Amino acid sequence: MTRVGVNGYGTIGKRVADAVAAQPDMELVGVTKTSPDYGAEAAIRRGYDLYAAIDDRVDEFETAGLTVSGTLANLLDAVDVIVDCAPSGIGERNRPVYEAHDTPAVYQGGEDAAIADASFNARASGDEVADADSLRVVSCNSTGLSRILAPLDEEFGVEKARVTLVRRGGDPSETDRGPINDVIPDPATVPSHHGPDVNEILPDIDIDTAALKAPVTGMHTHSVNVTLDTEPSTSAVRGLLAEQSRVFQIPERAGIDGAGTLKDYASDLGRSRGDLWENCVWEESVSVEGRDLYLFQNVHQEADVVPENVDAIRALVTDVSRAESVARTNEALGVGLNSLLADGGTGEAPVTADD
């Protein structure tokens, strides 16, 4: 059993904690909070041992009636690996602490790539992660893009990728984020940070990204145009994407027309918090004209990096192969929606015209 700690029980941390607890080969030793808020109480109610992220705040938890098992230092001494889910920029301040305890660490995409030995994506990373002592899971958008660009490049070759990202203004709980009534270039320059982030995983992909921030809390939307080296049919591309376990091709007949409906569907399936770990690609948007591929996809910023964190843990401290890790993670979490809607419930693959 790999003993895991999660430093930061927030939007990503609470999901990573649940995902780790679901793995048969992992033990969630505990999670940290900086203050005794509702998240700290929720962690205890879920049966997780709670640790104070800041040493001198132990008394605050006790005063609030929340029992802590110790401090971050105590947690680090009890685990094989720590997953840093602190707010962006805090991971860099935490790194010396992890190193002092000789604890391998997984960081999030909000940190600079230089924080870790390598950046990580379960589908697209190469051998550079094999001997790493720390890994950085790339951002939610970069995760979503890497998942589709890697198989496209392997199968058809990618000459150039151009992506426009319409980003959510903030997560549902982030009441201090914006915009409220505007759409803002974020940034106004090209490329946005997403393209260079993808290149941390896929250095040979020529990619330009432009980003806009919109007044929504649902999900990110990507408009993707990829010039391929070859001229595959539309059905060939759809078939390739259908083979990717963390890509969900939404059939037109499903009546799913946006992030709200996607979240509703995930909730109806019984997904905790309505989470979508998969890229959500609108099947009818996947079209090829000559060598140019076009598609729309949605990326659930709160959830899509969660299975990647689990796989990063195994990559750091076990000898489990990448393919086996992905299979274990997917099975434990229930990742993979293609089979639910693609066959219309008949158990047979749909017939797609070769256009």
C-alpha positions as CSV (number, residue, x, y, z in Angstrom):
1,M,0.0,0.0,0.0
2,T,1.3,3.4,-0.9
3,R,0.7,5.9,1.9
4,V,-0.5,9.2,0.6
5,G,-1.0,12.6,2.2
6,V,-2.9,15.6,0.6
7,N,-1.7,19.0,1.6
8,G,-4.6,21.4,0.9
9,Y,-8.2,20.1,1.2
10,G,-9.8,22.5,-1.3
11,T,-11.3,22.2,-4.8
12,I,-8.7,19.8,-6.1
13,G,-7.5,18.4,-2.8
14,K,-10.8,17.0,-1.6
15,R,-11.3,15.3,-5.0
16,V,-7.8,13.9,-5.0
17,A,-8.3,12.7,-1.4
18,D,-11.5,10.8,-2.4
19,A,-9.7,9.4,-5.5
20,V,-6.8,8.1,-3.5
21,A,-9.1,6.6,-0.8
22,A,-10.8,4.7,-3.6
23,Q,-7.6,3.0,-4.8
24,P,-7.1,-0.5,-3.6
25,D,-3.3,-0.1,-3.6
26,M,-3.3,3.3,-1.7
27,E,-3.9,4.5,1.8
28,L,-5.0,8.1,2.4
29,V,-3.1,8.9,5.6
30,G,-4.5,12.3,6.1
31,V,-5.3,15.8,4.7
32,T,-4.4,19.3,5.8
33,K,-6.3,22.5,6.2
34,T,-5.0,26.0,7.1
35,S,-8.1,26.9,9.2
36,P,-11.0,25.2,10.8
37,D,-13.6,26.0,8.2
38,Y,-16.4,23.9,6.7
39,G,-13.9,22.0,4.6
40,A,-12.0,20.9,7.6
41,E,-15.3,19.7,9.2
42,A,-16.2,17.9,6.0
43,A,-12.9,16.1,5.9
44,I,-13.5,14.8,9.4
45,R,-17.0,13.7,8.5
46,R,-15.7,11.8,5.6
47,G,-13.4,9.9,7.9
48,Y,-10.1,11.5,7.0
49,D,-7.5,12.3,9.5
50,L,-7.0,16.1,9.6
51,Y,-3.7,17.8,10.1
52,A,-2.9,21.5,10.6
53,A,-1.1,22.9,7.5
54,I,0.4,25.7,9.7
55,D,2.0,24.7,13.0
56,D,0.8,27.5,15.2
57,R,-2.8,27.0,14.2
58,V,-3.4,23.7,16.0
59,D,-5.1,25.5,18.9
60,E,-7.6,27.1,16.4
61,F,-8.8,23.7,15.3
62,E,-9.1,22.5,18.9
63,T,-11.0,25.6,19.9
64,A,-13.4,25.0,17.0
65,G,-14.0,21.5,18.3
66,L,-12.1,19.8,15.4
67,T,-9.5,17.2,16.4
68,V,-6.3,17.2,14.5
69,S,-3.8,14.4,14.2
70,G,-0.8,16.7,14.1
71,T,0.9,19.1,11.8
72,L,2.1,19.0,8.2
73,A,5.5,17.8,9.4
74,N,3.8,14.9,11.2
75,L,1.9,14.0,8.0
76,L,5.1,14.1,5.9
77,D,6.8,11.7,8.3
78,A,3.9,9.2,7.9
79,V,3.6,9.1,4.1
80,D,5.4,7.8,1.1
81,V,4.3,10.7,-1.1
82,I,2.6,14.1,-0.6
83,V,0.2,15.6,-3.1
84,D,0.4,19.4,-2.9
85,C,-3.1,20.9,-3.6
86,A,-2.4,24.3,-2.1
87,P,-3.4,27.5,-4.0
88,S,-1.2,28.5,-6.9
89,G,2.2,29.7,-5.8
90,I,2.1,28.1,-2.3
91,G,3.5,24.9,-3.6
92,E,6.8,26.6,-4.3
93,R,6.9,27.7,-0.6
94,N,6.1,24.2,0.4
95,R,8.8,22.5,-1.6
96,P,11.7,23.0,0.8
97,V,9.5,21.5,3.6
98,Y,8.9,18.4,1.5
99,E,12.6,18.1,0.5
100,A,13.6,18.5,4.2
101,H,11.5,15.4,5.0
102,D,12.7,13.6,1.9
103,T,9.1,13.1,0.7
104,P,8.4,12.8,-3.0
105,A,5.8,15.4,-4.1
106,V,3.1,15.8,-6.7
107,Y,2.3,19.4,-7.6
108,Q,-0.5,21.0,-9.5
109,G,-0.5,23.0,-12.8
110,G,-0.9,26.3,-11.1
111,E,2.8,26.1,-10.2
112,D,5.7,26.9,-12.6
113,A,7.0,23.9,-14.4
114,A,10.4,24.3,-12.8
115,I,9.0,23.3,-9.4
116,A,9.2,19.6,-10.2
117,D,11.6,17.2,-12.0
118,A,9.1,16.8,-14.8
119,S,5.5,17.7,-15.8
120,F,3.1,14.9,-16.1
121,N,0.1,13.7,-18.1
122,A,-0.9,10.0,-17.9
123,R,-1.6,9.8,-21.7
124,A,1.2,11.8,-23.1
125,S,4.2,11.9,-20.8
126,G,7.3,10.0,-21.9
127,D,10.2,8.3,-20.1
128,E,11.4,11.6,-18.5
129,V,9.2,10.9,-15.5
130,A,10.7,7.5,-14.8
131,D,13.3,8.6,-12.3
132,A,11.6,11.7,-11.0
133,D,11.4,12.6,-7.3
134,S,8.7,15.1,-7.9
135,L,6.1,15.6,-10.7
136,R,3.8,18.5,-11.7
137,V,0.4,17.5,-13.1
138,V,-0.2,20.1,-15.8
139,S,-3.3,22.4,-15.6
140,C,-6.8,21.3,-16.3
141,N,-6.7,22.8,-19.8
142,S,-3.3,21.4,-20.7
143,T,-4.4,18.0,-19.4
144,G,-7.5,18.1,-21.7
145,L,-5.4,19.2,-24.7
146,S,-2.7,16.7,-24.1
147,R,-5.2,13.8,-24.0
148,I,-6.3,14.5,-27.5
149,L,-3.2,15.8,-29.2
150,A,-1.0,12.8,-28.1
151,P,-3.2,10.2,-29.9
152,L,-3.8,12.5,-32.9
153,D,0.0,13.0,-33.3
154,E,0.7,9.3,-32.9
155,E,-2.0,8.2,-35.4
156,F,-2.0,11.0,-38.0
157,G,0.8,13.4,-37.2
158,V,0.2,17.0,-36.0
159,E,1.6,19.8,-38.1
160,K,0.0,22.7,-36.2
161,A,-2.6,23.0,-33.4
162,R,-4.6,26.2,-32.8
163,V,-6.9,26.4,-29.8
164,T,-9.2,29.1,-28.5
165,L,-10.1,28.6,-24.8
166,V,-13.2,30.1,-23.3
167,R,-12.3,29.8,-19.6
168,R,-14.7,29.9,-16.7
169,G,-14.4,33.0,-14.5
170,G,-14.1,31.0,-11.3
171,D,-15.1,27.8,-9.6
172,P,-18.6,27.7,-8.0
173,S,-17.2,28.4,-4.5
174,E,-14.8,31.2,-5.6
175,T,-17.0,34.2,-4.9
176,D,-14.1,36.6,-5.2
177,R,-13.4,35.7,-8.8
178,G,-14.6,37.4,-12.0
179,P,-15.6,38.8,-14.4
180,I,-19.2,39.3,-13.5
181,N,-20.6,40.8,-16.8
182,D,-17.8,40.8,-19.3
183,V,-15.7,38.6,-21.5
184,I,-12.0,39.3,-21.1
185,P,-8.9,38.3,-23.1
186,D,-6.8,36.4,-20.6
187,P,-4.2,37.4,-21.6
188,A,-4.6,39.7,-24.6
189,T,-1.3,38.3,-26.0
190,V,-0.8,35.0,-27.9
191,P,0.0,32.4,-26.9
192,S,-1.7,32.1,-23.5
193,H,0.2,29.9,-21.0
194,H,-1.6,26.8,-22.1
195,G,0.3,26.2,-25.3
196,P,3.7,26.3,-23.6
197,D,2.3,24.1,-20.8
198,V,1.3,21.5,-23.3
199,N,4.8,21.6,-24.7
200,E,6.1,20.6,-21.3
201,I,4.5,17.3,-22.0
202,L,4.6,17.2,-25.9
203,P,7.6,19.4,-26.8
204,D,7.4,18.6,-30.5
205,I,3.8,19.8,-31.0
206,D,3.5,23.2,-32.7
207,I,0.6,24.8,-30.8
208,D,-0.8,28.3,-30.4
209,T,-3.4,29.0,-27.8
210,A,-5.6,32.1,-27.1
211,A,-7.8,32.4,-24.0
212,L,-10.9,34.3,-23.0
213,K,-12.3,34.5,-19.5
214,A,-16.2,34.4,-19.3
215,P,-18.6,35.1,-16.5
216,V,-19.5,31.4,-15.8
217,T,-18.5,28.8,-13.2
218,G,-19.3,25.7,-15.1
219,M,-16.5,24.4,-17.3
220,H,-13.9,25.5,-19.8
221,T,-14.7,25.3,-23.5
222,H,-12.1,24.7,-26.2
223,S,-12.4,25.4,-29.9
224,V,-9.7,23.2,-31.5
225,N,-8.3,23.3,-35.0
226,V,-5.5,20.9,-35.8
227,T,-3.7,20.7,-39.1
228,L,-2.7,17.0,-39.5
229,D,0.1,15.5,-41.5
230,T,-2.3,13.2,-43.3
231,E,-6.0,13.4,-44.5
232,P,-8.0,11.0,-42.3
233,S,-11.7,10.7,-42.6
234,T,-13.9,12.2,-40.0
235,S,-15.0,8.8,-38.9
236,A,-11.4,7.7,-38.4
237,V,-10.8,10.6,-36.0
238,R,-14.0,9.9,-34.2
239,G,-13.0,6.3,-33.9
240,L,-9.6,7.2,-32.5
241,L,-11.1,9.5,-29.9
242,A,-13.6,6.8,-29.0
243,E,-10.6,4.5,-28.0
244,Q,-9.3,7.1,-25.5
245,S,-10.6,6.1,-22.0
246,R,-10.5,9.7,-20.7
247,V,-12.2,11.3,-23.7
248,F,-16.0,11.2,-23.8
249,Q,-17.5,11.8,-27.3
250,I,-21.0,13.1,-26.7
251,P,-23.4,11.8,-29.3
252,E,-25.8,14.3,-30.9
253,R,-28.9,12.3,-29.9
254,A,-28.0,12.6,-26.2
255,G,-29.3,16.2,-26.1
256,I,-26.3,17.4,-24.1
257,D,-25.8,21.0,-25.3
258,G,-23.5,22.6,-22.7
259,A,-21.7,22.5,-19.4
260,G,-24.9,22.6,-17.4
261,T,-26.3,19.6,-19.1
262,L,-23.1,17.7,-18.8
263,K,-22.9,18.4,-15.0
264,D,-26.6,17.3,-14.7
265,Y,-25.8,14.1,-16.6
266,A,-22.8,13.4,-14.4
267,S,-24.9,14.0,-11.3
268,D,-27.6,11.6,-12.5
269,L,-25.0,9.0,-13.1
270,G,-24.1,9.3,-9.4
271,R,-20.8,11.0,-9.9
272,S,-19.7,12.6,-6.7
273,R,-20.0,16.4,-7.0
274,G,-21.1,15.9,-10.6
275,D,-17.5,15.4,-11.6
276,L,-16.4,14.8,-15.1
277,W,-12.9,13.4,-15.2
278,E,-13.1,12.9,-19.0
279,N,-12.7,15.4,-21.8
280,C,-16.2,16.0,-23.2
281,V,-16.0,16.3,-27.0
282,W,-19.1,17.0,-29.0
283,E,-19.1,14.2,-31.6
284,E,-20.9,16.3,-34.3
285,S,-18.3,19.0,-33.9
286,V,-15.5,16.5,-34.9
287,S,-15.0,17.2,-38.6
288,V,-12.1,17.0,-41.1
289,E,-11.7,19.1,-44.2
290,G,-8.6,18.1,-46.0
291,R,-5.9,18.0,-43.3
292,D,-7.7,20.3,-41.0
293,L,-9.5,18.8,-38.0
294,Y,-12.1,20.9,-36.0
295,L,-13.8,20.0,-32.7
296,F,-15.3,21.5,-29.6
297,Q,-14.6,20.1,-26.1
298,N,-15.4,20.9,-22.6
299,V,-13.0,20.4,-19.7
300,H,-14.2,20.2,-16.1
301,Q,-11.6,22.3,-14.3
302,E,-12.4,20.9,-10.9
303,A,-12.1,17.3,-11.9
304,D,-10.1,16.3,-15.0
305,V,-6.7,16.4,-13.3
306,V,-7.8,14.1,-10.5
307,P,-7.1,10.8,-12.2
308,E,-3.8,12.2,-13.4
309,N,-2.8,12.9,-9.8
310,V,-3.4,9.3,-8.9
311,D,-1.3,8.1,-11.8
312,A,1.4,10.6,-10.9
313,I,1.6,9.0,-7.4
314,R,2.2,5.6,-8.9
315,A,4.7,7.0,-11.4
316,L,6.7,8.5,-8.5
317,V,6.8,5.7,-6.0
318,T,5.9,2.4,-7.6
319,D,7.0,0.2,-10.6
320,V,3.4,0.0,-12.0
321,S,3.4,0.6,-15.7
322,R,1.6,3.7,-17.0
323,A,-1.0,1.6,-18.8
324,E,-1.7,-0.5,-15.7
325,S,-2.0,2.6,-13.5
326,V,-4.5,4.2,-15.9
327,A,-6.5,1.0,-15.9
328,R,-6.5,0.7,-12.1
329,T,-7.4,4.4,-11.6
330,N,-10.2,4.2,-14.2
331,E,-11.7,1.1,-12.7
332,A,-11.6,2.4,-9.1
333,L,-13.1,5.8,-10.0
334,G,-15.5,4.6,-12.8
335,V,-13.8,6.7,-15.5
336,G,-15.0,6.2,-19.0
337,L,-18.4,7.3,-20.4
338,N,-18.0,6.4,-24.1
339,S,-19.7,3.0,-23.6
340,L,-22.7,4.4,-21.9
341,L,-24.1,6.6,-24.7
342,A,-22.1,5.6,-27.8
343,D,-24.1,2.4,-28.4
344,G,-27.5,3.8,-27.5
345,G,-27.8,1.2,-24.8
346,T,-27.8,-1.7,-27.2
347,G,-24.4,-3.0,-26.4
348,E,-23.4,-2.6,-30.1
349,A,-21.1,-0.1,-31.6
350,P,-22.8,2.6,-33.7
351,V,-22.4,2.7,-37.4
352,T,-20.8,6.0,-38.5
353,A,-20.7,7.2,-42.1
354,D,-17.2,7.5,-43.5
355,D,-17.3,11.2,-44.5
